[in-house]
Structure formats: structure tokens, C-alpha cells
């Protein structure tokens, strides 16, 4: 039996306030969803062990950082970017402004830590399917190429669709970029 290899990686979720970053973290780390919105002040983080079927000898823990999305918190975010291995750039599929602001988020992040593996995430798929969609799948996929994201996924923190997948994918991307696989 081969020896376990242990890794801890920091992943930051970036995006405007109210796009569902906190809900994605809660769904992924605790399997829960809360209907009432609670603004993140500064940052919060949770830790979760990642199971990768193809790498059973890897003991991987993700520190998942949820950073405040409101503009008036922009001065507190940069120190939290340090040490991160990857990012999930999150927008609300039902709110075009949150999509349009992603270039600013990417610029803010890269000023501090440079380019890192990143995935573009359109959240609130449950609302988008109920006729509230403002960003189409093709538009999200095109924007992924424009910003150099590794992939584009649509998720619903409310019902859990796609959530596990984005965290597994960013973990695999980090492992690959760091030469671990």
C-alpha cells in the first residue's frame, strides 16, 4: 500500500455581494442551504476534505475562503488572497451587473497573487430556469475564454447542482498546475 500524500490548498470565491458565494461554501462544506441572505463582512473560511477517486492515496483538504463582495470592503480583501492556490469567480445568472464586474475582480486578485487556476461559475441556476436568466450559457462560455478561466459551470447552491463538481475540478486543476499529478 502506498503512503498517503497530504495537501492543503486555499481556494477563494470572488464576486459581487449577493451572488451566492456564502451559499456555495455552505452547500459544499456542510450540505446545507439557508434562504435568508447574510452579508459576509471581511471573510469567512471553511475546510473540507476532498475525495478524488483517481487519487485514493491523496489526503487533500481545501480551505474555502468566502470574501466580502461589496465594494466598500475592497480594502480588506487583498491580504486574504495571499497563499491562495485557485479561485472560483462567481456571478449570479439572474443579475447581469455581477457578470460585468468579473473583470474587476480578476484584476484585483491578480494584482496580489498573479494568475492562478480559476473557474467561472454562474450561480442561481434554479432561478435562471424559472425565467429570470440574464446570462446565457453560451455567453458564459465565451467569457470563460476571454478571461482565461479553465472552465465554465452553472450551479445552484440551493439544490446543490454542480457544486461538488466545481470544487473537485479546481482541486484537480491545482494539483495539475503544481505538478502533483
N, C-alpha and C positions, 0 to 999 in steps of 0.2 A: 504494500500500500504506500502510495507516495505521500510525502509530507505536505501538510496544509500551508498555503501561502496566504498571508494576511495583508489586506489593503484597506485603507480608509481614504475615501475621496469626498471632497466638498463640492456640492453642486448648488448653484444659485438659481433661483427663479426670479426673473426680471419681467417687468411690465407695469403698466399703469395700475393705479388703485382700482379695485373692484372687478378685475379680470378673472379672479378665481385662483390666484396663487396659493393663498392660505387653504382654500378648499381642496386643491390638488394635493398639497402636503398632507392634510388631514386624511384624505381618502387613501393616499398611498401608504402612509405610515401607520394609520390607525384603523383604516377600513370604514371611516365614518364620513358623514356629510352633515353640516349644520345649515339650516335655511337662513338664519339671521346673519347679516353681514357684520363682521368685526374688522375694523381697520387695523392693519399692522403698524405699530409705532416702532420705528427703527428696524429691528429684525427679530425673527424667531428662527430656531432651527430644531429639527427632529432628526433622529438617527434610525436607520433601518438596515437590517441585514439583507443583502441581495443574493438570491439563489440563481445561479446560472447552470442550467442542465449540462451544457457542454464543458463546464469547468468545475466539476464537483470538488476538486482539491483547492479551490479558491474560497477563502473566508473574506468576504467583501462587506464593508459597512459604508453606507452613504450617509454623510451629513447633509441634509437637505435644508438649505437656507432660503427662507421666505423674507424678502426685503420689501420695505415700505415702498409703495408705488406712487404716493402723492408727491408732486413737485416740491412742496415745502420741506420734504425730508431728503432732498437730493444731497445736501451737505453731509448727512450721516452715512450714506451708502458706501462710498469708496473704500473705507477701511474694511468693510465686510467682504469685498471682492477678493482681497488678498488671500492666497492659498487655495483658491478655487480651481478645480480641475475641469469643470464644464458648466454650461449654462443651458437653462430652458427659457427661451424667450416666449412669453405668454401674452396672448391678446384675447379679447372677447369677440367671438364670431358675430355678435349682435351689436357691436359698437365700433364703427369704422375708425374713430379717433384713436382707439387703443392700438389698432393695426398701424396707423400712420405714424405713431410715436415710436415705433420699434427701432428705427434708425438712430434716434437719440439715445435709446437705452444701450444699443450695441456700442455706440461711440463712448458713452460714459464708462461702460465696463472695460472696453479695450484700452482706454487711457491708463487704467490702473494695472491691468494684468496681461494685456496683449490678447491675441486671438487664442481662443480655446475651443474645444469641441462644443458645438451648440446645436440645439434642435429648436425649430419653430413650432409652437403649439397654439392652435386655435381652440380655445376652451368654450364651454357652454353649448356644446353640440345639441343637448336636449332642447335648449331654447331655439337654436338655429333651425331645428327640424319642425318647430311649431310656427314657422313663418316669420321669424324675427331675424333671419340671417342677413347680414350686410356684407360679408366677405365670402366669396365663393371658394370652393376647394381649388379650382384652377388658379385663382388669384393668389391664394396662399402658397401654392406650389411654385408659382413663378417668383414670388417674393423670396422664397427659400433660396433660390438660385442667386438672386440679386444680392442678398446679404451673406451668402456663403455658409448657410446653415447646412448641416449634414442631411437633414430630412425635415419633412413637414407632416404633422399629425393633428387630427381633430379629436378632442377629448370631451368627456363630460365628467366633471368631478362629482356631480350629483348622482349619476347612476353608475359611475366607475368605468365607463367605456374608454378604452385606450390609455388609461392612467398607468397601469403596470407596465405596459409596452414602452412608454416614453422613458421611464426610469431604467428599465433594462437596457434599452438602446443606448442611452447616454453612458451607462456604465461600460458597456461593450466598446463604445467609441473611445472612452477614456483609457481603457485597458489597451486598446489597439494603438492609440497615439503615444502611449507611454512605453510601448514595446513589451508589454507583459504577455500579449498573445500574438 
